[in-house]
């Protein structure tokens, strides 16, 4: 599963990294394509608009040079020529008019009656024409408002004005030629350019940013929509990125020749997203199929690779759980098969080594127990014989005979036919014999009380473990006390453990000294060799385990307690033989 998940995660990460990279490249290319396409559309629209405006210039030139120049404005032929030209371009024109520089109407077609309150000198197209002679000027869209129309048809127009030389009564003077173009011509060109539904649109502004045409012109005029036209007026030709009303968009601008006008193509950011929506769906489908295929392939490959390793691992777990003779799996790829064969040989070698170590440890354990026992016996015998000699020297022959009798009984139990494991009953008898000997020696200067529960008498113990503690209670506890010494031996069961407490009311020992008695480096020597306590502790541990042994509690002037901790093991031949060999309970 780990191999499968790892391979799958890596593969998916690579797929997503490749997808993101390709996606970004596609988006960037799509954006560039859209911007390029928008620029081409803008160029074509500008060409169409320039052709239209160029045609208006030609009409203006034709009117001037064919109907007005070198002719007297008082002649009827001027009006006739203007009327012919108007009829020839009636689809593109609304009206033609000639004014003096003082604003007087000289001639006009098709309507020749100007409004009474009309003063063209205040109108922008008139001022611009006189300011720059010989130049043509295009106004922003407005409603034609110069002439009275009996049908009250007021149409939108763009005025093309220019300063001209006119002749009136054979006197030349400066005048203004006005050609009102039909706004629908410009509107038609730009409406055709805005025929798409992708969210893009094109609008037209003059040099000051005033809107000449916009597909949402009515909404903008009524204040229901806005446009960034004033800022767009300052853009150079080309593409620009801007944020307007919280929306990111690309703006492509193009200047229209001869006019100072500017075409602006707006591409909202949503238009780019719309173009790649199909790619996203296709990519999601492709990635989903690819991931499913990768998961299935990885599961198959990981099974082929991992299954032999798993079987080998199960063999190792069986060995780890205590089966020292597991069946090691050998199979799979060459490397796994080689590992299985090697591990199988290793298991056999370890099993042989463990069998050899068990034999060696058993021999070592037996040697250690024998060595400890050899330390206890001389130690006790040394102290006992010392007492007998002291009695004989004091001519206390009856006490010496009694002590020798007790010593004989004590040694019979000590020998125990060479056994180290005896019953607690025999161990207590051995302790009683020992204390009878000591009471004779010390002239009954202390009392001894044995309080042993009957249910533990038929349990196993290591022999000669109580006597060294009684000896310690005498030498380090009650000997030399001003009052009578008291020694108590208590034996009892608690759960699955047995405790034998040796308690005295002697002088006690400091805590650090008490704890050092259970370490190998204690150096307390007084009447004996000082090895009894530590040897009892070690012998119990060697036979029954590290959780058993001795515990010491003592305070100066308060007395001491030495506690023997043993497992509850019924004394019978089977258990005796088992623990004699250094075995453990299962």
C-alpha positions as CSV (number, residue, x, y, z in Angstrom):
1,X,0.0,0.0,0.0
2,X,2.9,2.4,0.8
3,X,4.5,1.7,-2.6
4,X,1.2,2.1,-4.4
5,X,0.3,5.3,-2.6
6,X,3.8,6.7,-3.2
7,X,3.9,5.9,-6.9
8,X,0.3,7.2,-7.2
9,X,1.1,10.5,-5.4
10,X,4.2,11.1,-7.5
11,X,2.4,10.3,-10.7
12,X,-0.6,12.5,-9.8
13,X,1.8,15.3,-8.8
14,X,3.6,15.1,-12.1
15,X,0.3,15.0,-14.0
16,X,-0.9,18.1,-12.2
17,X,2.4,19.9,-12.6
18,X,2.3,19.1,-16.4
19,X,-1.4,20.1,-16.5
20,X,-0.7,23.4,-14.7
21,X,2.2,24.2,-17.0
22,X,0.3,23.3,-20.2
23,X,-2.7,25.1,-18.9
24,X,-0.8,28.3,-18.2
25,X,0.9,28.0,-21.6
26,X,-2.5,27.5,-23.3
27,X,-4.1,30.4,-21.4
28,X,-1.2,32.7,-22.2
29,X,-1.4,31.6,-25.9
30,X,-5.2,32.0,-25.9
31,X,-4.9,35.4,-24.4
32,X,-2.3,36.4,-27.0
33,X,-4.5,35.0,-29.8
34,X,-7.5,36.9,-28.5
35,X,-5.5,40.1,-28.2
36,X,-4.1,39.6,-31.7
37,X,-7.5,38.8,-33.1
38,X,-8.9,41.9,-31.4
39,X,-6.1,44.0,-32.9
40,X,-6.9,42.6,-36.4
41,X,-10.6,43.3,-35.9
42,X,-9.7,46.8,-34.8
43,X,-7.5,47.3,-37.8
44,X,-10.2,46.1,-40.1
45,X,-12.8,48.3,-38.5
46,X,-10.4,51.3,-38.6
47,X,-9.9,50.7,-42.3
48,X,-13.6,50.5,-42.9
49,X,-14.2,53.7,-40.9
50,X,-11.3,55.5,-42.6
51,X,-12.7,54.4,-46.0
52,X,-16.1,55.8,-45.0
53,X,-14.6,59.1,-43.7
54,X,-12.3,59.3,-46.7
55,X,-15.4,59.1,-48.9
56,X,-16.9,61.9,-46.9
57,X,-13.8,64.0,-47.5
58,X,-14.0,63.3,-51.2
59,X,-17.6,64.4,-51.2
60,X,-16.6,67.5,-49.3
61,X,-13.8,68.1,-51.9
62,X,-16.2,67.5,-54.8
63,X,-18.7,70.0,-53.4
64,X,-16.1,72.6,-52.8
65,X,-14.1,72.2,-56.0
66,X,-17.0,71.4,-58.4
67,X,-19.9,73.5,-57.0
68,X,-18.4,76.4,-55.0
69,X,-14.8,77.3,-55.9
70,X,-14.4,80.0,-58.6
71,X,-18.2,80.5,-58.6
72,X,-20.3,83.3,-57.4
73,X,-22.6,82.2,-54.6
74,X,-25.3,84.4,-55.9
75,X,-25.6,82.2,-59.0
76,X,-28.3,79.6,-59.1
77,X,-25.9,77.1,-60.6
78,X,-24.2,76.7,-57.3
79,X,-27.4,75.4,-55.6
80,X,-28.0,73.2,-58.5
81,X,-24.6,71.6,-58.4
82,X,-24.8,71.1,-54.6
83,X,-28.2,69.5,-55.1
84,X,-26.9,67.1,-57.7
85,X,-24.0,66.0,-55.4
86,X,-26.4,65.6,-52.5
87,X,-28.7,63.4,-54.5
88,X,-25.7,61.3,-55.7
89,X,-24.7,60.6,-52.0
90,X,-28.1,60.8,-50.3
91,X,-27.5,57.6,-48.4
92,X,-24.4,59.1,-46.7
93,X,-25.5,62.7,-46.3
94,X,-28.2,64.6,-44.3
95,X,-27.4,68.1,-45.5
96,X,-24.9,70.5,-47.2
97,X,-24.6,74.1,-46.2
98,X,-22.3,77.1,-46.9
99,X,-21.9,79.9,-44.4
100,X,-20.0,83.2,-44.3
101,X,-17.5,83.7,-41.6
102,X,-20.1,85.8,-39.9
103,X,-22.5,82.9,-39.7
104,X,-24.8,83.9,-42.5
105,X,-26.3,81.0,-44.5
106,X,-25.6,81.4,-48.2
107,X,-26.8,78.1,-49.6
108,X,-28.1,74.7,-48.3
109,X,-29.6,71.5,-49.6
110,X,-32.0,69.8,-49.2
111,X,-33.5,72.2,-46.6
112,X,-32.7,75.9,-47.2
113,X,-34.6,77.4,-44.3
114,X,-32.5,77.8,-41.2
115,X,-34.0,78.2,-37.8
116,X,-34.6,81.7,-36.8
117,X,-32.7,81.6,-33.5
118,X,-29.8,79.8,-35.1
119,X,-26.3,81.3,-34.6
120,X,-23.7,78.9,-36.0
121,X,-20.9,81.1,-34.7
122,X,-21.3,79.5,-31.3
123,X,-21.2,76.0,-32.5
124,X,-18.0,73.9,-32.1
125,X,-17.8,72.7,-35.7
126,X,-17.9,76.3,-37.0
127,X,-15.2,77.6,-34.6
128,X,-12.9,74.7,-35.4
129,X,-13.2,75.2,-39.1
130,X,-12.2,78.9,-38.9
131,X,-9.4,78.2,-36.4
132,X,-7.5,75.9,-38.7
133,X,-8.0,76.8,-42.3
134,X,-7.5,74.1,-45.0
135,X,-8.2,71.4,-42.4
136,X,-11.2,69.2,-42.2
137,X,-12.9,68.8,-38.8
138,X,-15.2,66.0,-37.6
139,X,-17.6,66.8,-34.8
140,X,-18.9,64.3,-32.2
141,X,-22.4,62.9,-32.8
142,X,-25.3,65.2,-32.3
143,X,-28.8,65.8,-33.5
144,X,-29.1,67.8,-36.7
145,X,-30.4,71.1,-35.5
146,X,-29.7,73.8,-38.2
147,X,-32.8,73.6,-40.5
148,X,-36.5,73.5,-40.1
149,X,-37.8,70.1,-41.2
150,X,-41.6,70.1,-42.0
151,X,-41.7,66.3,-41.2
152,X,-39.9,67.0,-37.9
153,X,-37.4,64.3,-38.6
154,X,-34.4,65.0,-36.4
155,X,-31.6,62.6,-37.1
156,X,-28.2,62.0,-35.6
157,X,-25.3,63.3,-37.6
158,X,-21.5,63.9,-37.6
159,X,-20.6,67.3,-39.0
160,X,-17.6,67.6,-41.4
161,X,-16.6,71.3,-41.5
162,X,-13.8,73.2,-43.3
163,X,-12.9,76.8,-44.1
164,X,-13.3,77.6,-47.8
165,X,-12.8,80.5,-50.1
166,X,-16.2,81.8,-51.5
167,X,-17.0,84.5,-54.0
168,X,-20.0,86.7,-53.5
169,X,-20.8,89.6,-55.9
170,X,-17.4,89.0,-57.4
171,X,-15.7,89.6,-54.1
172,X,-13.7,86.7,-52.5
173,X,-14.1,86.0,-48.8
174,X,-13.7,83.2,-46.2
175,X,-16.6,81.0,-45.6
176,X,-17.4,77.6,-44.0
177,X,-18.6,74.5,-45.8
178,X,-20.7,72.1,-43.6
179,X,-21.4,68.5,-44.7
180,X,-23.6,66.7,-42.2
181,X,-22.9,63.0,-42.5
182,X,-25.5,60.4,-41.7
183,X,-24.5,59.0,-38.3
184,X,-26.0,55.6,-39.3
185,X,-23.0,55.0,-41.6
186,X,-20.6,55.1,-38.7
187,X,-23.0,53.2,-36.5
188,X,-23.4,50.5,-39.1
189,X,-19.6,49.9,-39.4
190,X,-19.2,49.7,-35.6
191,X,-22.3,47.6,-35.0
192,X,-21.0,45.1,-37.5
193,X,-17.7,45.0,-35.6
194,X,-19.6,44.3,-32.4
195,X,-21.5,41.4,-33.8
196,X,-19.8,38.8,-31.5
197,X,-21.3,37.4,-28.2
198,X,-18.1,36.7,-26.3
199,X,-18.4,39.8,-24.1
200,X,-15.9,41.8,-26.2
201,X,-17.0,45.2,-27.7
202,X,-15.6,48.1,-29.6
203,X,-16.4,51.8,-29.1
204,X,-15.3,55.0,-30.7
205,X,-14.1,58.2,-29.0
206,X,-12.7,61.5,-30.1
207,X,-9.3,63.0,-29.0
208,X,-10.7,64.3,-25.7
209,X,-12.3,60.9,-24.8
210,X,-15.9,61.9,-25.7
211,X,-17.8,58.9,-26.9
212,X,-18.8,59.0,-30.6
213,X,-20.2,55.5,-30.6
214,X,-20.7,52.8,-28.0
215,X,-22.9,49.7,-28.1
216,X,-24.3,50.7,-24.7
217,X,-24.6,54.4,-25.5
218,X,-28.1,54.7,-24.3
219,X,-27.3,53.1,-20.9
220,X,-24.3,55.3,-20.5
221,X,-26.3,58.5,-21.4
222,X,-28.9,57.6,-18.8
223,X,-26.3,56.9,-16.2
224,X,-27.1,53.1,-15.9
225,X,-23.6,52.1,-17.3
226,X,-20.1,53.6,-17.2
227,X,-17.1,53.4,-19.5
228,X,-13.4,54.2,-19.0
229,X,-13.3,56.4,-22.1
230,X,-11.4,59.3,-20.6
231,X,-8.5,57.1,-19.5
232,X,-8.6,55.2,-22.9
233,X,-8.1,58.5,-24.7
234,X,-4.5,58.7,-23.3
235,X,-3.6,55.1,-24.4
236,X,-1.1,54.6,-27.2
237,X,-2.0,52.3,-30.0
238,X,-1.7,48.7,-28.8
239,X,-2.9,46.5,-25.9
240,X,-3.2,47.6,-22.3
241,X,-4.4,45.9,-19.1
242,X,-6.7,47.8,-16.7
243,X,-9.1,47.3,-13.9
244,X,-12.4,49.1,-14.3
245,X,-15.3,48.8,-11.8
246,X,-13.5,45.9,-10.1
247,X,-13.1,43.9,-13.3
248,X,-9.8,43.1,-14.9
249,X,-9.8,43.5,-18.7
250,X,-7.5,44.0,-21.7
251,X,-8.0,47.1,-23.8
252,X,-6.7,47.4,-27.4
253,X,-6.7,50.9,-28.9
254,X,-6.3,52.1,-32.5
255,X,-6.2,55.7,-33.8
256,X,-8.3,56.6,-36.8
257,X,-6.5,58.6,-39.5
258,X,-7.4,62.2,-40.3
259,X,-9.8,62.6,-37.4
260,X,-8.0,62.3,-34.1
261,X,-10.6,59.6,-33.2
262,X,-9.7,56.4,-31.5
263,X,-11.2,52.9,-31.7
264,X,-11.1,50.9,-28.4
265,X,-11.7,47.2,-28.2
266,X,-12.5,45.9,-24.7
267,X,-11.8,42.2,-23.8
268,X,-13.2,41.4,-20.3
269,X,-11.3,38.8,-18.2
270,X,-14.5,36.7,-18.3
271,X,-14.1,36.4,-22.0
272,X,-10.7,34.7,-21.5
273,X,-12.2,32.3,-19.0
274,X,-15.1,31.5,-21.4
275,X,-12.6,30.5,-24.0
276,X,-10.8,27.9,-21.8
277,X,-13.9,26.5,-20.2
278,X,-14.1,23.7,-22.7
279,X,-10.4,22.9,-22.1
280,X,-11.0,22.7,-18.4
281,X,-13.8,20.1,-18.8
282,X,-11.6,18.1,-21.3
283,X,-8.6,18.3,-18.9
284,X,-10.7,17.2,-15.9
285,X,-12.0,14.2,-17.8
286,X,-8.5,13.3,-19.1
287,X,-6.9,13.7,-15.7
288,X,-9.6,11.6,-14.0
289,X,-9.2,8.7,-16.5
290,X,-5.4,9.0,-16.2
291,X,-5.5,8.9,-12.4
292,X,-7.8,5.9,-12.4
293,X,-5.5,4.1,-14.8
294,X,-2.4,5.0,-12.7
295,X,-4.0,3.8,-9.5
296,X,-4.9,0.5,-11.0
297,X,-1.5,0.1,-12.6
298,X,0.3,1.1,-9.3
299,X,-1.8,-1.4,-7.3
300,X,-0.9,-4.2,-9.7
301,X,2.8,-3.3,-9.7
302,X,3.0,-2.7,-6.0
303,X,1.3,-6.1,-5.4
304,X,3.9,-7.8,-7.6
305,X,6.7,-6.1,-5.8
306,X,5.4,-6.0,-2.2
307,X,3.6,-9.4,-1.9
308,X,6.8,-11.5,-1.6
309,X,8.2,-8.9,0.8
310,X,5.0,-9.0,2.9
311,X,5.2,-12.8,3.1
312,X,8.8,-12.6,4.1
313,X,7.9,-10.0,6.7
314,X,5.1,-12.3,8.1
315,X,7.8,-15.0,8.5
316,X,10.0,-12.5,10.4
317,X,7.0,-11.5,12.6
318,X,6.3,-15.1,13.4
319,X,9.9,-15.5,14.5
320,X,9.7,-12.2,16.5
321,X,6.6,-13.5,18.3
322,X,8.5,-16.4,19.8
323,X,8.5,-19.1,17.2
324,X,12.1,-20.1,17.1
325,X,11.6,-22.4,14.2
326,X,9.5,-20.4,11.7
327,X,9.0,-21.3,8.1
328,X,10.8,-18.5,6.2
329,X,9.3,-17.6,2.9
330,X,11.6,-18.0,-0.1
331,X,10.3,-16.6,-3.4
332,X,9.5,-13.5,-5.4
333,X,12.1,-11.5,-7.3
334,X,15.8,-12.6,-7.3
335,X,16.6,-10.1,-4.5
336,X,13.7,-11.1,-2.2
337,X,14.4,-14.8,-2.8
338,X,18.1,-14.3,-1.9
339,X,17.1,-12.4,1.2
340,X,14.7,-15.2,2.2
341,X,17.4,-17.9,1.8
342,X,19.9,-15.8,3.8
343,X,17.4,-15.2,6.5
344,X,16.5,-18.9,6.7
345,X,20.2,-19.8,7.2
346,X,20.5,-17.0,9.8
347,X,17.5,-18.4,11.8
348,X,19.1,-21.8,11.9
349,X,22.4,-20.4,13.0
350,X,20.8,-18.3,15.7
351,X,18.8,-21.2,16.9
352,X,21.9,-23.3,17.2
353,X,23.7,-20.5,19.0
354,X,20.8,-20.0,21.4
355,X,20.8,-23.7,22.3
356,X,24.5,-23.5,23.0
357,X,24.0,-20.3,25.1
358,X,21.3,-21.9,27.1
359,X,23.6,-24.8,28.0
360,X,26.4,-22.4,28.9
361,X,24.2,-20.2,30.9
362,X,22.8,-23.1,32.9
363,X,26.3,-24.3,33.7
364,X,27.2,-20.7,34.7
365,X,24.1,-20.3,36.9
366,X,24.8,-23.6,38.6
367,X,28.5,-22.5,39.2
368,X,27.3,-19.2,40.6
369,X,24.9,-20.8,43.0
370,X,27.5,-23.2,44.2
371,X,29.9,-20.4,44.8
372,X,27.4,-18.4,46.8
373,X,26.5,-21.4,48.8
374,X,30.1,-22.1,49.6
375,X,30.3,-18.5,51.0
376,X,27.3,-19.0,53.3
377,X,28.3,-22.3,54.8
378,X,31.8,-21.2,56.0
379,X,30.5,-18.0,57.2
380,X,27.8,-19.6,59.4
381,X,30.1,-22.4,60.6
382,X,32.8,-19.8,61.6
383,X,30.4,-18.0,63.8
384,X,28.9,-21.1,65.4
385,X,32.3,-22.7,66.2
386,X,33.4,-19.5,67.7
387,X,30.5,-19.6,70.1
388,X,31.1,-23.3,71.0
389,X,34.8,-22.5,71.7
390,X,33.7,-19.6,73.9
391,X,31.4,-21.8,75.9
392,X,34.0,-24.6,76.4
393,X,36.5,-22.0,77.5
394,X,33.9,-20.8,80.0
395,X,33.4,-24.4,81.3
396,X,29.8,-24.2,80.1
397,X,29.8,-27.8,79.0
398,X,26.1,-28.5,79.1
399,X,25.5,-25.4,76.9
400,X,28.2,-26.5,74.6
401,X,26.6,-30.0,74.3
402,X,23.2,-28.4,73.6
403,X,24.7,-26.1,71.0
404,X,26.5,-29.0,69.3
405,X,23.2,-31.0,69.2
406,X,21.4,-28.0,67.7
407,X,24.3,-27.6,65.2
408,X,24.0,-31.2,64.2
409,X,20.3,-30.8,63.5
410,X,21.0,-27.6,61.7
411,X,23.5,-29.2,59.4
412,X,21.2,-32.1,58.6
413,X,18.8,-29.5,57.2
414,X,21.6,-27.5,55.6
415,X,22.8,-30.5,53.6
416,X,19.3,-31.5,52.4
417,X,20.8,-34.2,50.3
418,X,22.6,-31.7,48.2
419,X,19.4,-29.8,47.2
420,X,19.3,-26.0,47.1
421,X,15.5,-25.7,46.9
422,X,13.8,-26.8,50.1
423,X,10.4,-26.2,51.7
424,X,9.8,-23.1,53.9
425,X,9.0,-25.5,56.7
426,X,12.6,-26.9,56.7
427,X,14.0,-23.4,56.3
428,X,12.1,-22.2,59.4
429,X,13.3,-25.3,61.4
430,X,16.9,-24.4,60.3
431,X,16.3,-20.9,61.6
432,X,14.9,-22.1,64.9
433,X,18.0,-24.3,65.4
434,X,20.2,-21.4,64.7
435,X,18.4,-19.1,67.1
436,X,18.5,-21.8,69.8
437,X,22.3,-21.9,69.4
438,X,22.5,-18.1,69.5
439,X,20.2,-17.8,72.6
440,X,22.5,-20.2,74.4
441,X,25.5,-18.1,73.4
442,X,24.0,-14.8,74.4
443,X,22.4,-16.1,77.6
444,X,18.9,-15.4,76.5
445,X,19.6,-11.6,76.2
446,X,17.0,-11.3,73.5
447,X,13.7,-13.0,72.6
448,X,12.7,-14.6,69.3
449,X,9.1,-15.0,68.0
450,X,8.2,-17.0,64.9
451,X,4.8,-16.2,63.3
452,X,4.5,-18.3,60.1
453,X,1.3,-18.9,58.2
454,X,0.6,-22.6,57.7
455,X,-0.3,-22.2,54.0
456,X,3.3,-21.2,53.1
457,X,5.1,-24.0,54.9
458,X,4.7,-26.3,51.9
459,X,6.1,-23.8,49.5
460,X,9.6,-23.6,47.8
461,X,12.4,-21.5,49.0
462,X,16.2,-21.2,48.6
463,X,17.8,-22.7,51.6
464,X,19.8,-20.7,54.2
465,X,18.2,-17.4,53.5
466,X,16.6,-16.7,56.9
467,X,19.6,-17.6,59.1
468,X,21.9,-14.8,57.6
469,X,19.2,-12.2,58.3
470,X,18.8,-13.5,61.9
471,X,22.5,-13.3,62.3
472,X,22.5,-9.7,61.0
473,X,19.6,-8.8,63.4
474,X,21.7,-10.1,66.3
475,X,25.1,-8.5,65.4
476,X,23.8,-5.2,64.0
477,X,20.6,-4.9,65.9
478,X,20.1,-6.2,69.5
479,X,23.7,-6.9,70.5
480,X,24.9,-4.2,72.8
481,X,21.4,-2.8,73.6
482,X,20.8,-1.5,77.1
483,X,17.3,-3.2,77.2
484,X,16.1,-6.6,76.1
485,X,16.2,-7.2,72.3
486,X,13.3,-8.5,70.4
487,X,13.4,-10.4,67.1
488,X,10.3,-11.4,65.2
489,X,10.1,-13.7,62.1
490,X,6.8,-13.3,60.2
491,X,5.9,-15.4,57.2
492,X,2.7,-14.7,55.1
493,X,1.2,-14.9,51.6
494,X,0.0,-11.9,49.7
495,X,-1.6,-12.6,46.3
496,X,0.9,-14.8,44.4
497,X,3.9,-13.8,46.5
498,X,5.3,-14.9,49.8
499,X,7.0,-12.5,52.3
500,X,9.2,-13.4,55.3
501,X,10.0,-10.5,57.5
502,X,12.9,-10.5,60.0
503,X,12.2,-7.6,62.4
504,X,14.3,-6.3,65.3
505,X,14.0,-3.5,67.7
506,X,17.8,-2.8,67.7
507,X,19.8,0.3,67.1
508,X,18.9,0.5,63.4
509,X,21.1,1.7,60.6
510,X,21.1,4.8,58.4
511,X,19.1,4.7,55.1
512,X,22.2,4.9,52.8
513,X,23.9,2.2,54.8
514,X,20.8,-0.1,54.6
515,X,20.6,0.3,50.8
516,X,24.4,-0.4,50.4
517,X,23.9,-3.8,52.0
518,X,22.2,-5.0,48.8
519,X,25.1,-3.9,46.6
520,X,28.3,-5.7,45.7
521,X,30.5,-2.9,47.1
522,X,29.3,-2.8,50.7
523,X,32.1,-2.8,53.3
524,X,30.2,-3.4,56.6
525,X,32.2,-5.8,58.7
526,X,31.8,-6.5,62.3
527,X,31.5,-10.0,63.6
528,X,31.3,-11.8,60.3
529,X,32.5,-11.7,56.7
530,X,29.8,-9.3,55.6
531,X,28.8,-11.4,52.7
532,X,25.6,-13.0,54.1
533,X,23.0,-10.3,53.1
534,X,24.1,-9.7,49.5
535,X,24.5,-13.4,49.0
536,X,20.9,-14.1,50.1
537,X,19.7,-11.3,47.8
538,X,21.6,-12.7,44.8
539,X,20.7,-16.3,45.4
540,X,17.0,-15.5,45.4
541,X,17.3,-13.5,42.2
542,X,19.3,-16.2,40.4
543,X,16.7,-18.8,41.2
544,X,13.4,-16.9,40.9
545,X,14.1,-13.8,38.9
546,X,15.0,-10.1,39.2
547,X,11.7,-9.1,40.7
548,X,12.4,-11.1,43.9
549,X,15.0,-10.8,46.6
550,X,15.5,-8.6,49.7
551,X,14.0,-5.3,50.8
552,X,15.4,-3.3,53.8
553,X,13.6,-0.7,56.0
554,X,15.5,0.8,58.9
555,X,15.9,3.9,61.0
556,X,18.5,4.7,63.6
557,X,17.2,3.9,67.1
558,X,14.0,2.5,65.7
559,X,15.1,-1.0,64.6
560,X,15.3,-2.7,61.2
561,X,13.2,-5.0,59.0
562,X,14.6,-7.3,56.4
563,X,11.9,-8.6,54.0
564,X,12.4,-11.7,51.9
565,X,10.2,-11.7,48.7
566,X,9.5,-15.1,47.1
567,X,7.1,-16.4,44.5
568,X,4.3,-18.6,45.7
569,X,5.4,-22.0,44.4
570,X,4.0,-25.3,46.0
571,X,6.8,-27.6,47.1
572,X,6.8,-30.9,45.3
573,X,9.3,-33.0,43.4
574,X,8.6,-31.5,40.0
575,X,9.0,-27.9,41.2
576,X,12.1,-28.8,43.2
577,X,13.8,-30.4,40.2
578,X,12.8,-27.5,38.0
579,X,14.3,-24.8,40.2
580,X,17.3,-26.8,41.1
581,X,18.1,-26.6,37.3
582,X,17.6,-22.9,37.3
583,X,14.2,-23.1,35.5
584,X,11.3,-20.6,35.5
585,X,7.6,-21.0,35.8
586,X,5.7,-20.7,32.5
